[in-house]
Amino acid sequence: MTIDPSGTVELVLGTMSAGQGHQTSFAQIVSEWLGVDPEQVKLVTGDTNRVQAGGGSASARSMRLGGWVMAKAADEIVEKGRMIAAAMLEVAEEDIEFERQLFVVKGTDRAVGLFEAAAAARGDGISPELRGPLMGVCDQVMSIPSFAYTCAVCEVEVDPETGLVEIVRYTSIDDCGRAINPMLIHGQSHGGIAQGAGQALWEECFYDRESAQLLSASFMDYAMPRADGLPFYQTEISEVPSTTNPLGMRGGSEGGITSGLAVIANAIVDALSEFGIEHIELPATPERVWNTIRAARHPEFGRESVNLSDI
C-alpha cells in the first residue's frame, strides 16, 4: 500500500476478483482506516511484475486474508507517517495522533495531511532515514481457518405427472462475520443460490455411450438456470465476528452454492415422501423425477429409466 502525493492510495494485492466487487469493498476499508475517499484508492491485481505473492480468491479468502494484510500495511503507513509528521512539526513522535487523513499534534490544531507527509518523505527537507515512498508492505500466512455458516430453507412444488420441479420460495441466512458491504454479499448470495439451483435441477454433462462424444457441449444443449425459473430469494446477514480472524471476518456468500444442492434435494424428497421416496439423484431433472415416481408407484418395473421423449 503506497501513498502517492498526488492524492491516491495504490493498493497492490495478491488476490483476483471473480465478480466479488474487490474494487468497491477493498476501497471501503482503506477509506475507513486512512480517512481517504474510496475513489482515491487504486487497486492493482493480476500484474505479475507488481504482485509479489498471492493466493487467489478461492474459499472466500480475499477479504478474510486480504483485509488482514491491508490492515497491517495501513498500520505501517500510519506509524511511519507519524514519524514524518513529528519531524515536520518539530514535536515528539508520541505527541502525534492520526485521525481521518491527518497527523495531528495532540491538543492543538497543528496538523500534517497524509498526502503532505508522503510528499515530504520524497523531498530533501527531512532526515535521510525517513525519506522514500510512504508505504506499507505485509505478506501474511494464516494457518487458522475462519468458517462461514449458512442456514437455508427451500420450498418446492413437484408435478407428479411430468416430474417438473418448481422452486416456490427460498430463504438463506449467511453468517459472514463482519459484513463490509452488505449489498455485495446479498448480490453474491443470489448468484450462489442460482448456481446451486442450476446444479440441483438442470445442469448435467451428457456423453454418447458409444462414441463418448459430449452432447451438451454448448449452452444450446447445456441447461443453465434462468431468471424465469427462479423465485426472488429472501437473504439475510448474521454478523457474528470470527474469533480466529483478527478483524472478525469470515467468508461471505458461499452458502448459496454449498447449501443450495442439499436444501433443494431435501425439499424434493420431502415433496415425494408420500410415494415412499427417500432419495433423488441430482440433477433432479423432470425426466429423473418422473422415473423415480414411476418406480415407486410401479415396483414391478424396477428403476429402469424411460426417456419421456419416446412416450
Summary of the structure (lengths in Angstrom):
residues: 311
radius of gyration: 27.4
end to end distance: 65.3
largest distance: 93.9
contacts: 931
relative contact order: 0.13
helix: 40%
strand: 18%
